[in-house]
């Protein structure tokens, strides 16, 4: 699973649910926050992912994922069409 742009806040709960999670975070300070949360942080998403959790306004054109969960500013999640 890929967590895109949340500083690793979803990584640990998803790992507890059995997912292998990688985090892509463009902001260096937020990438460091993800590392402090013991998340695996990578520079970019490479390969296919079973799922991605991303902000509702994220550009996912280069992401290869079977499922997409979008989270809006209010924290509400929805599956992408």
C-alpha positions in Angstrom: 0.0 0.0 0.0 1.1 3.5 -0.7 0.4 6.5 1.6 0.8 9.7 -0.4 1.3 13.0 1.4 0.2 12.4 5.0 3.5 12.4 6.8 3.0 8.7 7.7 -0.1 9.1 9.8 -1.8 6.2 8.2 1.2 3.9 7.9 1.2 2.3 11.3 -2.6 1.5 11.5 -2.4 0.1 8.0 0.6 -2.1 9.0 -1.3 -3.3 12.0 -4.1 -4.3 9.6 -1.6 -6.4 7.6 -0.5 -4.1 4.8 3.1 -3.4 3.8 3.1 0.4 3.5 5.4 2.8 1.9 5.1 6.6 2.3 5.8 9.2 -0.4 6.1 12.7 1.1 7.4 15.6 -1.0 7.9 18.0 2.0 11.2 17.2 3.7 9.9 18.2 7.2 6.9 16.0 6.7 9.0 13.1 5.4 11.1 13.4 8.6 7.8 13.2 10.6 7.0 10.0 8.8 10.4 8.6 9.6 9.9 9.5 13.3 6.6 7.5 13.1 8.8 4.6 11.9 7.3 4.6 8.4 9.2 3.5 5.4 9.6 6.7 3.3 10.6 6.6 -0.3 11.3 9.4 -2.8 8.7 8.3 -5.4 6.1 5.6 -6.0 7.6 2.9 -8.2 5.7 -0.2 -9.2 2.2 -1.4 -8.7 0.3 -0.9 -5.4 -2.7 -2.8 -4.1 -4.1 0.5 -2.8 -3.2 4.1 -2.3 -4.5 6.6 0.3 -4.1 10.1 -0.9 -5.5 13.7 -0.4 -8.6 14.3 -2.5 -6.7 16.8 -4.6 -3.6 14.6 -5.3 -2.4 14.1 -8.9 -2.5 10.3 -9.2 -1.8 10.1 -12.9 1.6 8.4 -12.4 0.4 6.0 -9.7 -0.3 2.4 -10.5 -2.8 1.2 -7.9 -5.7 -1.2 -7.9 -7.7 0.8 -5.4 -7.6 4.5 -4.5 -8.9 6.0 -1.3 -9.1 9.8 -1.3 -9.3 11.8 2.0 -10.7 15.3 2.0 -9.7 18.2 4.3 -12.4 17.2 6.8 -10.9 13.6 7.1 -13.7 12.0 5.1 -12.5 9.1 2.9 -14.0 7.9 -0.3 -13.1 5.4 -3.0 -12.1 7.0 -6.3 -14.2 6.0 -9.3 
